[in-house]
């Protein structure tokens, strides 16, 4: 979207809001909020390479908090088909860990997979949270 289209859209949204034309979110209409996209850290230390033939963008991942992790109290392990493939990067995990600790509905999918990339860049994860947001 170019700047002109963005400004037209913004103007339309503001006008709709001012005239009561925007529909408020209801509990029946939760939305996904993107929290970030990041590579899987520590991938080379786990057995992800053995199951790479199953990985592709869009596949669901599981996230599990590891508050007792000796290296990072905000650690979040990443699992593919119940197999640990690494962690969310330390630089990205603090806010997501807090949200998970508060029982937020956090989910992850593979956003990019390149079997020819180095281990640090091979698997990219999109992390999002489901809820009602006025954004």
N, C-alpha and C positions, 0 to 999 in steps of 0.2 A: 504494500500500500504506500503510495507516495504521500507527500506532505499535504497536498491539496485535498486528496481523498480522505485523509485522516481528519483534517479540519472540517470538511463537510459532514463526515460521520459524527464527529464530536458535537458540532452545532445541532445536528438533527437529534442526537441523544439528549442534549441539554434542553432543547425545545420540548421534546417528548416528556422529559422529566418535569419540566415546569408546568405543563398542561395536564399532568397526571396520566400520560400515555404509556409510561414504562411500567411494566408489571413487576411487582415486588416478588422476591423469591419466597417460596413457601417450603415448609419441611419436606414436601413431596418432590422438590426439585433440587436435590443436591448437585453440585458441580465439582469437577476436578480442578484443583489449583496446582500448577506446575511448581514444584519446590526446587528443581534443578536437574541438570543433566551432567553426568560425570562418569569417568572411567572406573572400572572395578580395580581397587587397590589390592595388591598382594596376589593377583591372579596366578602368577607363576608358582606360588607356593602350594596351590591346591590342585585338584585333579580336573579342573575345567577343560584342559586340553583334550582329555580322553572322551569328553562328551560334546565337543564342539560341533560335531556333525548334526546335533539336535538344535543348536542355537541359531536363531534368526531374529531380526527386528520384530517387535510386537509380542514376543513370547513373554509370559508373566514370570516374574521373579518373586521370591519371598525375602523379606527383611526380618532380621531377628536382632533385638538389642542384646548387647553383651556388657552390661554395666560393671561387671567384675573383671573385665579384660585388663590384664596387668599393664598394657601399653597405652590404652586409651579408654577412659571411663565413659566416653560417648560412642564407643564402638558399635557399629551396626554391620552384622554379617550379611552377605548376599548369597542366596541359595537359588540354584536352578534345578528343578525336579528333585528337591530335598537334598541336593548335594551342594556343600559349601564351595563357592568359587572365589571368594575373597571378601572384601569389605568396601563400604563406602569410604572415600578418602577422608582422612582426618580433617583436612581443611574445609570439608563440606558437611560434616556430620553433626555438629553441635546442635543446630536448630532442629534438624530432623529427629535427633535423639530426644530432645525435650518434648517435641510433639508426640513421639511414640510413647514416651513415659507418661504422657497425659491421655493415653488411649485414643489418640487421633487416628482416623482411618487413612493410613499411609500405605501406598502401593507402589510397585515398581515393575517396569518392563524393560526389555532390551531395546534400546533406541538405535544402536548401531553395532554391527559385528563385522570385524575384518580379520580373518584368520591369518593374513599376511602381515599384520601390524605387530609391533613389539608387545610383550605381555601387558605393559601398562596401558596401552591404547587399544587392545584387542576387543574388549567388551565395554560398551558404554550403556549406562543405565539412566532411564528417565524416572524420577521420583516425583510422585504427586500425592495430594491429600484431597479426600472427598469431604464436602460439607457445603454449607450455605454461605456464600460470599457475595458481598455487594461490590464487586469489582468489574 
